[in-house]
Amino acid sequence: MTVLDKIEERGIEKGKLEGKLEDARLMKEEGIDISVILRVTGLSESQLKENKII
């Protein structure tokens, strides 16, 4: 794997995480229970706290 491949892979992973965080924010705004948000997004409670979603 080249350096460029690694950079691209990191960018893709970062984009996926940002998408999941945005989904979590929207679900929280809609009043969906945190346990459901955690299960659906696959994020951890600490990730939601770090990103000020909960």
PDB file of N, CA, C, O and CB in Angstrom:
ATOM      1  N   MET A   1       0.855  -1.175   0.000  1.00  0.00           N
ATOM      2  CA  MET A   1       0.000   0.000   0.000  1.00  0.00           C
ATOM      3  C   MET A   1       0.900   1.237   0.000  1.00  0.00           C
ATOM      4  O   MET A   1       1.815   1.354   0.815  1.00  0.00           O
ATOM      5  CB  MET A   1      -0.972  -0.001   1.233  1.00  0.00           C
ATOM      6  N   THR A   2       0.630   2.134  -0.907  1.00  0.00           N
ATOM      7  CA  THR A   2       1.441   3.350  -1.000  1.00  0.00           C
ATOM      8  C   THR A   2       0.953   4.385   0.003  1.00  0.00           C
ATOM      9  O   THR A   2      -0.114   4.250   0.601  1.00  0.00           O
ATOM     10  CB  THR A   2       1.399   3.928  -2.429  1.00  0.00           C
ATOM     11  N   VAL A   3       1.762   5.416   0.166  1.00  0.00           N
ATOM     12  CA  VAL A   3       1.397   6.513   1.059  1.00  0.00           C
ATOM     13  C   VAL A   3       0.100   7.154   0.585  1.00  0.00           C
ATOM     14  O   VAL A   3      -0.764   7.478   1.399  1.00  0.00           O
ATOM     15  CB  VAL A   3       2.528   7.566   1.130  1.00  0.00           C
ATOM     16  N   LEU A   4      -0.042   7.337  -0.709  1.00  0.00           N
ATOM     17  CA  LEU A   4      -1.275   7.935  -1.241  1.00  0.00           C
ATOM     18  C   LEU A   4      -2.489   7.061  -0.960  1.00  0.00           C
ATOM     19  O   LEU A   4      -3.567   7.571  -0.657  1.00  0.00           O
ATOM     20  CB  LEU A   4      -1.146   8.169  -2.745  1.00  0.00           C
ATOM     21  N   ASP A   5      -2.316   5.747  -1.061  1.00  0.00           N
ATOM     22  CA  ASP A   5      -3.414   4.826  -0.747  1.00  0.00           C
ATOM     23  C   ASP A   5      -3.831   4.974   0.709  1.00  0.00           C
ATOM     24  O   ASP A   5      -5.020   4.983   1.028  1.00  0.00           O
ATOM     25  CB  ASP A   5      -3.003   3.368  -1.038  1.00  0.00           C
ATOM     26  N   LYS A   6      -2.838   5.091   1.592  1.00  0.00           N
ATOM     27  CA  LYS A   6      -3.127   5.231   3.021  1.00  0.00           C
ATOM     28  C   LYS A   6      -3.852   6.544   3.302  1.00  0.00           C
ATOM     29  O   LYS A   6      -4.796   6.583   4.092  1.00  0.00           O
ATOM     30  CB  LYS A   6      -1.828   5.157   3.843  1.00  0.00           C
ATOM     31  N   ILE A   7      -3.412   7.606   2.660  1.00  0.00           N
ATOM     32  CA  ILE A   7      -4.063   8.913   2.835  1.00  0.00           C
ATOM     33  C   ILE A   7      -5.506   8.851   2.339  1.00  0.00           C
ATOM     34  O   ILE A   7      -6.417   9.360   2.992  1.00  0.00           O
ATOM     35  CB  ILE A   7      -3.281  10.023   2.081  1.00  0.00           C
ATOM     36  N   GLU A   8      -5.704   8.229   1.188  1.00  0.00           N
ATOM     37  CA  GLU A   8      -7.046   8.097   0.636  1.00  0.00           C
ATOM     38  C   GLU A   8      -7.933   7.276   1.579  1.00  0.00           C
ATOM     39  O   GLU A   8      -9.087   7.629   1.823  1.00  0.00           O
ATOM     40  CB  GLU A   8      -6.993   7.445  -0.762  1.00  0.00           C
ATOM     41  N   GLU A   9      -7.387   6.189   2.100  1.00  0.00           N
ATOM     42  CA  GLU A   9      -8.146   5.336   3.013  1.00  0.00           C
ATOM     43  C   GLU A   9      -8.547   6.097   4.269  1.00  0.00           C
ATOM     44  O   GLU A   9      -9.677   5.972   4.742  1.00  0.00           O
ATOM     45  CB  GLU A   9      -7.330   4.098   3.390  1.00  0.00           C
ATOM     46  N   ARG A  10      -7.621   6.887   4.808  1.00  0.00           N
ATOM     47  CA  ARG A  10      -7.936   7.692   5.999  1.00  0.00           C
ATOM     48  C   ARG A  10      -9.037   8.701   5.696  1.00  0.00           C
ATOM     49  O   ARG A  10      -9.924   8.931   6.517  1.00  0.00           O
ATOM     50  CB  ARG A  10      -6.678   8.423   6.509  1.00  0.00           C
ATOM     51  N   GLY A  11      -8.971   9.298   4.513  1.00  0.00           N
ATOM     52  CA  GLY A  11      -9.997  10.261   4.114  1.00  0.00           C
ATOM     53  C   GLY A  11     -11.365   9.618   4.001  1.00  0.00           C
ATOM     54  O   GLY A  11     -12.372  10.200   4.406  1.00  0.00           O
ATOM     55  N   ILE A  12     -11.396   8.430   3.457  1.00  0.00           N
ATOM     56  CA  ILE A  12     -12.664   7.704   3.327  1.00  0.00           C
ATOM     57  C   ILE A  12     -13.216   7.377   4.712  1.00  0.00           C
ATOM     58  O   ILE A  12     -14.407   7.557   4.968  1.00  0.00           O
ATOM     59  CB  ILE A  12     -12.475   6.402   2.496  1.00  0.00           C
ATOM     60  N   GLU A  13     -12.353   6.899   5.601  1.00  0.00           N
ATOM     61  CA  GLU A  13     -12.801   6.567   6.962  1.00  0.00           C
ATOM     62  C   GLU A  13     -13.289   7.812   7.695  1.00  0.00           C
ATOM     63  O   GLU A  13     -14.288   7.758   8.412  1.00  0.00           O
ATOM     64  CB  GLU A  13     -11.662   5.901   7.757  1.00  0.00           C
ATOM     65  N   LYS A  14     -12.589   8.934   7.518  1.00  0.00           N
ATOM     66  CA  LYS A  14     -13.004  10.178   8.158  1.00  0.00           C
ATOM     67  C   LYS A  14     -14.378  10.603   7.643  1.00  0.00           C
ATOM     68  O   LYS A  14     -15.226  11.055   8.413  1.00  0.00           O
ATOM     69  CB  LYS A  14     -11.966  11.291   7.907  1.00  0.00           C
ATOM     70  N   GLY A  15     -14.589  10.455   6.341  1.00  0.00           N
ATOM     71  CA  GLY A  15     -15.881  10.801   5.753  1.00  0.00           C
ATOM     72  C   GLY A  15     -17.006   9.923   6.283  1.00  0.00           C
ATOM     73  O   GLY A  15     -18.109  10.407   6.536  1.00  0.00           O
ATOM     74  N   LYS A  16     -16.732   8.644   6.451  1.00  0.00           N
ATOM     75  CA  LYS A  16     -17.737   7.732   7.004  1.00  0.00           C
ATOM     76  C   LYS A  16     -18.091   8.142   8.431  1.00  0.00           C
ATOM     77  O   LYS A  16     -19.264   8.167   8.805  1.00  0.00           O
ATOM     78  CB  LYS A  16     -17.225   6.270   6.975  1.00  0.00           C
ATOM     79  N   LEU A  17     -17.065   8.466   9.227  1.00  0.00           N
ATOM     80  CA  LEU A  17     -17.305   8.876  10.611  1.00  0.00           C
ATOM     81  C   LEU A  17     -18.130  10.154  10.650  1.00  0.00           C
ATOM     82  O   LEU A  17     -19.081  10.259  11.425  1.00  0.00           O
ATOM     83  CB  LEU A  17     -15.975   9.078  11.358  1.00  0.00           C
ATOM     84  N   GLU A  18     -17.772  11.121   9.821  1.00  0.00           N
ATOM     85  CA  GLU A  18     -18.521  12.375   9.795  1.00  0.00           C
ATOM     86  C   GLU A  18     -19.981  12.144   9.406  1.00  0.00           C
ATOM     87  O   GLU A  18     -20.880  12.793   9.940  1.00  0.00           O
ATOM     88  CB  GLU A  18     -17.869  13.361   8.821  1.00  0.00           C
ATOM     89  N   GLY A  19     -20.212  11.225   8.483  1.00  0.00           N
ATOM     90  CA  GLY A  19     -21.577  10.896   8.087  1.00  0.00           C
ATOM     91  C   GLY A  19     -22.360  10.266   9.232  1.00  0.00           C
ATOM     92  O   GLY A  19     -23.528  10.590   9.447  1.00  0.00           O
ATOM     93  N   LYS A  20     -21.719   9.374   9.956  1.00  0.00           N
ATOM     94  CA  LYS A  20     -22.382   8.734  11.100  1.00  0.00           C
ATOM     95  C   LYS A  20     -22.677   9.756  12.186  1.00  0.00           C
ATOM     96  O   LYS A  20     -23.737   9.709  12.810  1.00  0.00           O
ATOM     97  CB  LYS A  20     -21.513   7.594  11.667  1.00  0.00           C
ATOM     98  N   LEU A  21     -21.756  10.673  12.418  1.00  0.00           N
ATOM     99  CA  LEU A  21     -21.981  11.711  13.426  1.00  0.00           C
ATOM    100  C   LEU A  21     -23.141  12.610  13.025  1.00  0.00           C
ATOM    101  O   LEU A  21     -23.956  12.984  13.868  1.00  0.00           O
ATOM    102  CB  LEU A  21     -20.711  12.549  13.632  1.00  0.00           C
ATOM    103  N   GLU A  22     -23.222  12.956  11.760  1.00  0.00           N
ATOM    104  CA  GLU A  22     -24.335  13.782  11.281  1.00  0.00           C
ATOM    105  C   GLU A  22     -25.659  13.034  11.427  1.00  0.00           C
ATOM    106  O   GLU A  22     -26.661  13.618  11.839  1.00  0.00           O
ATOM    107  CB  GLU A  22     -24.113  14.192   9.809  1.00  0.00           C
ATOM    108  N   ASP A  23     -25.664  11.750  11.092  1.00  0.00           N
ATOM    109  CA  ASP A  23     -26.869  10.938  11.278  1.00  0.00           C
ATOM    110  C   ASP A  23     -27.273  10.923  12.744  1.00  0.00           C
ATOM    111  O   ASP A  23     -28.454  11.046  13.066  1.00  0.00           O
ATOM    112  CB  ASP A  23     -26.644   9.499  10.770  1.00  0.00           C
ATOM    113  N   ALA A  24     -26.297  10.772  13.634  1.00  0.00           N
ATOM    114  CA  ALA A  24     -26.581  10.741  15.067  1.00  0.00           C
ATOM    115  C   ALA A  24     -27.174  12.068  15.526  1.00  0.00           C
ATOM    116  O   ALA A  24     -28.117  12.084  16.317  1.00  0.00           O
ATOM    117  CB  ALA A  24     -25.307  10.424  15.863  1.00  0.00           C
ATOM    118  N   ARG A  25     -26.630  13.179  15.039  1.00  0.00           N
ATOM    119  CA  ARG A  25     -27.172  14.503  15.397  1.00  0.00           C
ATOM    120  C   ARG A  25     -28.631  14.630  14.966  1.00  0.00           C
ATOM    121  O   ARG A  25     -29.483  15.095  15.724  1.00  0.00           O
ATOM    122  CB  ARG A  25     -26.332  15.628  14.748  1.00  0.00           C
ATOM    123  N   LEU A  26     -28.895  14.210  13.742  1.00  0.00           N
ATOM    124  CA  LEU A  26     -30.263  14.304  13.226  1.00  0.00           C
ATOM    125  C   LEU A  26     -31.222  13.413  14.013  1.00  0.00           C
ATOM    126  O   LEU A  26     -32.340  13.822  14.329  1.00  0.00           O
ATOM    127  CB  LEU A  26     -30.297  13.923  11.745  1.00  0.00           C
ATOM    128  N   MET A  27     -30.780  12.195  14.328  1.00  0.00           N
ATOM    129  CA  MET A  27     -31.633  11.297  15.109  1.00  0.00           C
ATOM    130  C   MET A  27     -31.897  11.871  16.495  1.00  0.00           C
ATOM    131  O   MET A  27     -33.012  11.774  17.006  1.00  0.00           O
ATOM    132  CB  MET A  27     -30.990   9.908  15.226  1.00  0.00           C
ATOM    133  N   LYS A  28     -30.879  12.466  17.102  1.00  0.00           N
ATOM    134  CA  LYS A  28     -31.046  13.077  18.433  1.00  0.00           C
ATOM    135  C   LYS A  28     -32.058  14.214  18.346  1.00  0.00           C
ATOM    136  O   LYS A  28     -32.926  14.340  19.209  1.00  0.00           O
ATOM    137  CB  LYS A  28     -29.682  13.602  18.985  1.00  0.00           C
ATOM    138  N   GLU A  29     -31.949  15.040  17.311  1.00  0.00           N
ATOM    139  CA  GLU A  29     -32.895  16.144  17.126  1.00  0.00           C
ATOM    140  C   GLU A  29     -34.321  15.642  16.958  1.00  0.00           C
ATOM    141  O   GLU A  29     -35.269  16.324  17.346  1.00  0.00           O
ATOM    142  CB  GLU A  29     -32.500  16.981  15.918  1.00  0.00           C
ATOM    143  N   GLU A  30     -34.477  14.464  16.388  1.00  0.00           N
ATOM    144  CA  GLU A  30     -35.803  13.876  16.185  1.00  0.00           C
ATOM    145  C   GLU A  30     -36.316  13.168  17.431  1.00  0.00           C
ATOM    146  O   GLU A  30     -37.432  12.649  17.444  1.00  0.00           O
ATOM    147  CB  GLU A  30     -35.768  12.901  15.025  1.00  0.00           C
ATOM    148  N   GLY A  31     -35.497  13.148  18.478  1.00  0.00           N
ATOM    149  CA  GLY A  31     -35.931  12.562  19.739  1.00  0.00           C
ATOM    150  C   GLY A  31     -35.745  11.057  19.836  1.00  0.00           C
ATOM    151  O   GLY A  31     -36.343  10.412  20.697  1.00  0.00           O
ATOM    152  N   ILE A  32     -34.930  10.497  18.969  1.00  0.00           N
ATOM    153  CA  ILE A  32     -34.679   9.055  19.012  1.00  0.00           C
ATOM    154  C   ILE A  32     -33.796   8.729  20.204  1.00  0.00           C
ATOM    155  O   ILE A  32     -32.836   9.442  20.496  1.00  0.00           O
ATOM    156  CB  ILE A  32     -34.019   8.565  17.697  1.00  0.00           C
ATOM    157  N   ASP A  33     -34.128   7.658  20.881  1.00  0.00           N
ATOM    158  CA  ASP A  33     -33.410   7.238  22.082  1.00  0.00           C
ATOM    159  C   ASP A  33     -31.930   6.985  21.782  1.00  0.00           C
ATOM    160  O   ASP A  33     -31.581   6.453  20.728  1.00  0.00           O
ATOM    161  CB  ASP A  33     -34.054   5.975  22.670  1.00  0.00           C
ATOM    162  N   ILE A  34     -31.084   7.367  22.710  1.00  0.00           N
ATOM    163  CA  ILE A  34     -29.636   7.224  22.550  1.00  0.00           C
ATOM    164  C   ILE A  34     -29.240   5.779  22.278  1.00  0.00           C
ATOM    165  O   ILE A  34     -28.350   5.526  21.467  1.00  0.00           O
ATOM    166  CB  ILE A  34     -28.915   7.731  23.793  1.00  0.00           C
ATOM    167  N   SER A  35     -29.885   4.835  22.940  1.00  0.00           N
ATOM    168  CA  SER A  35     -29.519   3.425  22.724  1.00  0.00           C
ATOM    169  C   SER A  35     -29.757   3.016  21.279  1.00  0.00           C
ATOM    170  O   SER A  35     -29.008   2.205  20.734  1.00  0.00           O
ATOM    171  CB  SER A  35     -30.318   2.507  23.665  1.00  0.00           C
ATOM    172  N   VAL A  36     -30.786   3.564  20.658  1.00  0.00           N
ATOM    173  CA  VAL A  36     -31.071   3.272  19.251  1.00  0.00           C
ATOM    174  C   VAL A  36     -30.014   3.936  18.369  1.00  0.00           C
ATOM    175  O   VAL A  36     -29.526   3.331  17.415  1.00  0.00           O
ATOM    176  CB  VAL A  36     -32.499   3.760  18.860  1.00  0.00           C
ATOM    177  N   ILE A  37     -29.670   5.156  18.685  1.00  0.00           N
ATOM    178  CA  ILE A  37     -28.648   5.875  17.915  1.00  0.00           C
ATOM    179  C   ILE A  37     -27.331   5.109  17.954  1.00  0.00           C
ATOM    180  O   ILE A  37     -26.671   4.951  16.928  1.00  0.00           O
ATOM    181  CB  ILE A  37     -28.452   7.312  18.465  1.00  0.00           C
ATOM    182  N   LEU A  38     -26.953   4.638  19.127  1.00  0.00           N
ATOM    183  CA  LEU A  38     -25.707   3.881  19.267  1.00  0.00           C
ATOM    184  C   LEU A  38     -25.742   2.613  18.424  1.00  0.00           C
ATOM    185  O   LEU A  38     -24.773   2.285  17.740  1.00  0.00           O
ATOM    186  CB  LEU A  38     -25.457   3.527  20.738  1.00  0.00           C
ATOM    187  N   ARG A  39     -26.850   1.916  18.479  1.00  0.00           N
ATOM    188  CA  ARG A  39     -26.977   0.652  17.748  1.00  0.00           C
ATOM    189  C   ARG A  39     -26.981   0.871  16.232  1.00  0.00           C
ATOM    190  O   ARG A  39     -26.330   0.132  15.492  1.00  0.00           O
ATOM    191  CB  ARG A  39     -28.257  -0.074  18.173  1.00  0.00           C
ATOM    192  N   VAL A  40     -27.709   1.877  15.781  1.00  0.00           N
ATOM    193  CA  VAL A  40     -27.854   2.112  14.344  1.00  0.00           C
ATOM    194  C   VAL A  40     -26.552   2.648  13.732  1.00  0.00           C
ATOM    195  O   VAL A  40     -26.142   2.205  12.659  1.00  0.00           O
ATOM    196  CB  VAL A  40     -29.006   3.098  14.081  1.00  0.00           C
ATOM    197  N   THR A  41     -25.909   3.594  14.409  1.00  0.00           N
ATOM    198  CA  THR A  41     -24.704   4.217  13.843  1.00  0.00           C
ATOM    199  C   THR A  41     -23.439   3.410  14.094  1.00  0.00           C
ATOM    200  O   THR A  41     -22.469   3.525  13.345  1.00  0.00           O
ATOM    201  CB  THR A  41     -24.527   5.601  14.412  1.00  0.00           C
ATOM    202  N   GLY A  42     -23.444   2.592  15.146  1.00  0.00           N
ATOM    203  CA  GLY A  42     -22.238   1.860  15.509  1.00  0.00           C
ATOM    204  C   GLY A  42     -21.231   2.723  16.250  1.00  0.00           C
ATOM    205  O   GLY A  42     -20.111   2.285  16.513  1.00  0.00           O
ATOM    206  N   LEU A  43     -21.619   3.939  16.585  1.00  0.00           N
ATOM    207  CA  LEU A  43     -20.744   4.829  17.336  1.00  0.00           C
ATOM    208  C   LEU A  43     -20.799   4.471  18.811  1.00  0.00           C
ATOM    209  O   LEU A  43     -21.731   3.810  19.268  1.00  0.00           O
ATOM    210  CB  LEU A  43     -21.138   6.305  17.119  1.00  0.00           C
ATOM    211  N   SER A  44     -19.793   4.913  19.546  1.00  0.00           N
ATOM    212  CA  SER A  44     -19.787   4.688  20.988  1.00  0.00           C
ATOM    213  C   SER A  44     -20.356   5.915  21.696  1.00  0.00           C
ATOM    214  O   SER A  44     -20.438   7.006  21.131  1.00  0.00           O
ATOM    215  CB  SER A  44     -18.352   4.377  21.494  1.00  0.00           C
ATOM    216  N   GLU A  45     -20.740   5.700  22.937  1.00  0.00           N
ATOM    217  CA  GLU A  45     -21.259   6.808  23.733  1.00  0.00           C
ATOM    218  C   GLU A  45     -20.190   7.893  23.881  1.00  0.00           C
ATOM    219  O   GLU A  45     -20.503   9.083  23.847  1.00  0.00           O
ATOM    220  CB  GLU A  45     -21.725   6.311  25.125  1.00  0.00           C
ATOM    221  N   SER A  46     -18.943   7.488  24.043  1.00  0.00           N
ATOM    222  CA  SER A  46     -17.860   8.472  24.184  1.00  0.00           C
ATOM    223  C   SER A  46     -17.688   9.292  22.905  1.00  0.00           C
ATOM    224  O   SER A  46     -17.384  10.483  22.980  1.00  0.00           O
ATOM    225  CB  SER A  46     -16.536   7.765  24.536  1.00  0.00           C
ATOM    226  N   GLN A  47     -17.876   8.685  21.740  1.00  0.00           N
ATOM    227  CA  GLN A  47     -17.800   9.436  20.492  1.00  0.00           C
ATOM    228  C   GLN A  47     -18.915  10.474  20.400  1.00  0.00           C
ATOM    229  O   GLN A  47     -18.704  11.585  19.914  1.00  0.00           O
ATOM    230  CB  GLN A  47     -17.869   8.487  19.299  1.00  0.00           C
ATOM    231  N   LEU A  48     -20.101  10.100  20.870  1.00  0.00           N
ATOM    232  CA  LEU A  48     -21.202  11.058  20.864  1.00  0.00           C
ATOM    233  C   LEU A  48     -20.931  12.209  21.833  1.00  0.00           C
ATOM    234  O   LEU A  48     -21.237  13.363  21.534  1.00  0.00           O
ATOM    235  CB  LEU A  48     -22.518  10.360  21.225  1.00  0.00           C
ATOM    236  N   LYS A  49     -20.359  11.889  22.993  1.00  0.00           N
ATOM    237  CA  LYS A  49     -20.022  12.926  23.967  1.00  0.00           C
ATOM    238  C   LYS A  49     -18.911  13.835  23.440  1.00  0.00           C
ATOM    239  O   LYS A  49     -19.003  15.057  23.563  1.00  0.00           O
ATOM    240  CB  LYS A  49     -19.597  12.289  25.296  1.00  0.00           C
ATOM    241  N   GLU A  50     -17.862  13.247  22.854  1.00  0.00           N
ATOM    242  CA  GLU A  50     -16.749  14.034  22.322  1.00  0.00           C
ATOM    243  C   GLU A  50     -17.215  15.014  21.255  1.00  0.00           C
ATOM    244  O   GLU A  50     -16.634  16.087  21.093  1.00  0.00           O
ATOM    245  CB  GLU A  50     -15.678  13.114  21.747  1.00  0.00           C
ATOM    246  N   ASN A  51     -18.258  14.647  20.533  1.00  0.00           N
ATOM    247  CA  ASN A  51     -18.767  15.492  19.453  1.00  0.00           C
ATOM    248  C   ASN A  51     -20.003  16.280  19.852  1.00  0.00           C
ATOM    249  O   ASN A  51     -20.726  16.812  19.010  1.00  0.00           O
ATOM    250  CB  ASN A  51     -19.080  14.648  18.248  1.00  0.00           C
ATOM    251  N   LYS A  52     -20.230  16.341  21.173  1.00  0.00           N
ATOM    252  CA  LYS A  52     -21.299  17.159  21.772  1.00  0.00           C
ATOM    253  C   LYS A  52     -22.685  16.823  21.216  1.00  0.00           C
ATOM    254  O   LYS A  52     -23.531  17.700  21.038  1.00  0.00           O
ATOM    255  CB  LYS A  52     -21.010  18.635  21.543  1.00  0.00           C
ATOM    256  N   ILE A  53     -22.893  15.542  20.950  1.00  0.00           N
ATOM    257  CA  ILE A  53     -24.209  15.105  20.500  1.00  0.00           C
ATOM    258  C   ILE A  53     -25.062  14.755  21.721  1.00  0.00           C
ATOM    259  O   ILE A  53     -26.277  14.955  21.728  1.00  0.00           O
ATOM    260  CB  ILE A  53     -24.092  13.886  19.533  1.00  0.00           C
ATOM    261  N   ILE A  54     -24.404  14.233  22.742  1.00  0.00           N
ATOM    262  CA  ILE A  54     -25.080  13.997  24.029  1.00  0.00           C
ATOM    263  C   ILE A  54     -24.271  14.641  25.137  1.00  0.00           C
ATOM    264  O   ILE A  54     -24.655  14.567  26.305  1.00  0.00           O
ATOM    265  CB  ILE A  54     -25.265  12.471  24.303  1.00  0.00           C
TER     266      ILE A  54
END
